[in-house]
Amino acid sequence: MYDFRTDQRFQNLTPFKEKLWLSSPTMHETELEYMTEAYRTNWMSTVGGNIDEMERLLEEYVGVKSAVGLSCGTAALHLAVRLAGEKIYGAHRAEVGTLAGHKVFCSDMTFDATVNPVAYEGGEAVFIDSEYDTWNMDPAALKKAFEIYPETRLVVLAHLYGTPGKLDEITDICKEHGALLVEDAAESLGAAYKGKQTGSFGDYGVISFNGNKIITGSSGGAFLSNSKGCADKIRKWSTQSREDAPWYQHKELGYNYRMSNVIAGVVRGQMKYIDEHIAKKKAIYERYQKGLADLPVAMNPLGDDSIPNYWLSCIAIEPQAMCENVRSERGKLYRHRKGKTCPDEILDALAGFHIEGRPIWKPMHLQALYRGNGFVKAEKDGCEDAVTYTGKENNGSVGADIFTRGLCLPSDIKMTAEQQEVVIDIIHRCFE
Ligand SMILES: *Cc1c(COP(=O)(O)O)cnc(C)c1O
């Protein structure tokens, strides 16, 4: 890789001794107390007081009737789409997947954990393009998708980087078509739309406590619902679907997806600090916003009707300020131009100084895994400016455009203001 430290533009800059992370766990000792309590009382299992209390805290915080602690967000998504499939199409085909032979409308620009569970259940994801106002699912594209595939009954929506999607429009469209909504709030715990928390809008909501999320259990996830019956079902499926009988009696397919009481102790401890984490993430976002204001870049949008959780700060380089940057399936190439840069140059420059950034989630419709799946974009009038700065990746979709021009900046809440100034400085030098 090109050595940025010997580049004229980066003179007098020294790499950080300790790596500056994108978003790493931040602990507060309280977690250790609850973990120790699990150990001391020997509830080293998938039952115990930490799980009960963590679920209660989460219900209270998000404002839902029921939360179920699970091994990870992906497991929560799997059980959520399975439950949706069973509700819509019946349980009789559970062994081949409750969504077998059915299409499901999914966010396109997201982590693949949002959509893989649809495939676990035999369903076929149809990807819905993003919009620029929140970088989430475009309601106009979703509307069009229902015109093309009117028989579809399930939508999986992710709230990226902590900014809620256009929930009013999307829940209306779902209602109009009798479709269920699964909300992937893995990245957006604590974010609110018109005063209500993400994860509480859909028929089912999903939270992740993965190590880099706004709060963490080291791993872990949760299923959210306003139906106690649904929560009970998820609890049962997540513990191998045991029936109420004196022996191991099974009627339904089960999974080992329950959260550990030790991990629940970490999450329980972290819950006390979630608002503090959000406030620090917000300060980071605002510092970038101010520090990068003189550059031809835009911060990731926050949404008009929302209070985001600011999980990751991202930028998108303005089209005219992009140097050539092409990406193949595995590699990348770019050519620096004076006054211009590109995501891969900024990411390489940051890495050169021991700083972690990340590309925007590569849209699912561009992934080899899902290349045969459907993809729906909103209507355009055909008179948009031609896009000339990209390689073959750009097909006129919003998702491909944001992927091409955007990147995630280090957003670790342990990052000092001084360290963040260095990041801001490096981005400036990339444009020189
Ligand atoms: C992290 C994440 C998940 C998966 O959560 P895990 O706990 O890692 O399984 C799902 N969707 C999105 C959008 C995520 O960012």
The ligand as an SDF file (V2000), in Angstrom:
LIG
                    3D

 15 15  0  0  0  0  0  0  0  0999 V2000
  -24.7730   -5.0980   13.7710 C   0  0  0  0  0  0  0  0  0  0  0  0
  -25.9110   -5.2070   12.8570 C   0  0  0  0  0  0  0  0  0  0  0  0
  -26.6970   -6.3700   12.7940 C   0  0  0  0  0  0  0  0  0  0  0  0
  -26.3380   -7.6570   13.4410 C   0  0  0  0  0  0  0  0  0  0  0  0
  -26.1620   -7.6690   14.7650 O   0  0  0  0  0  0  0  0  0  0  0  0
  -25.2460   -8.8030   15.4590 P   0  0  0  0  0  0  0  0  0  0  0  0
  -25.5250   -8.6310   16.9030 O   0  0  0  0  0  0  0  0  0  0  0  0
  -23.8350   -8.5060   15.0760 O   0  0  0  0  0  0  0  0  0  0  0  0
  -25.6960  -10.1340   14.9430 O   0  0  0  0  0  0  0  0  0  0  0  0
  -27.8180   -6.3450   12.0000 C   0  0  0  0  0  0  0  0  0  0  0  0
  -28.1410   -5.2750   11.2640 N   0  0  0  0  0  0  0  0  0  0  0  0
  -27.3940   -4.1570   11.2680 C   0  0  0  0  0  0  0  0  0  0  0  0
  -27.8350   -2.9960   10.4380 C   0  0  0  0  0  0  0  0  0  0  0  0
  -26.2480   -4.0990   12.0410 C   0  0  0  0  0  0  0  0  0  0  0  0
  -25.4730   -3.0030   11.9960 O   0  0  0  0  0  0  0  0  0  0  0  0
  1  2  1  0
  2  3  1  0
  2 14  2  0
  3  4  1  0
  3 10  2  0
  4  5  1  0
  5  6  1  0
  6  7  2  0
  6  8  1  0
  6  9  1  0
 10 11  1  0
 11 12  2  0
 12 13  1  0
 12 14  1  0
 14 15  1  0
M  END
$$$$
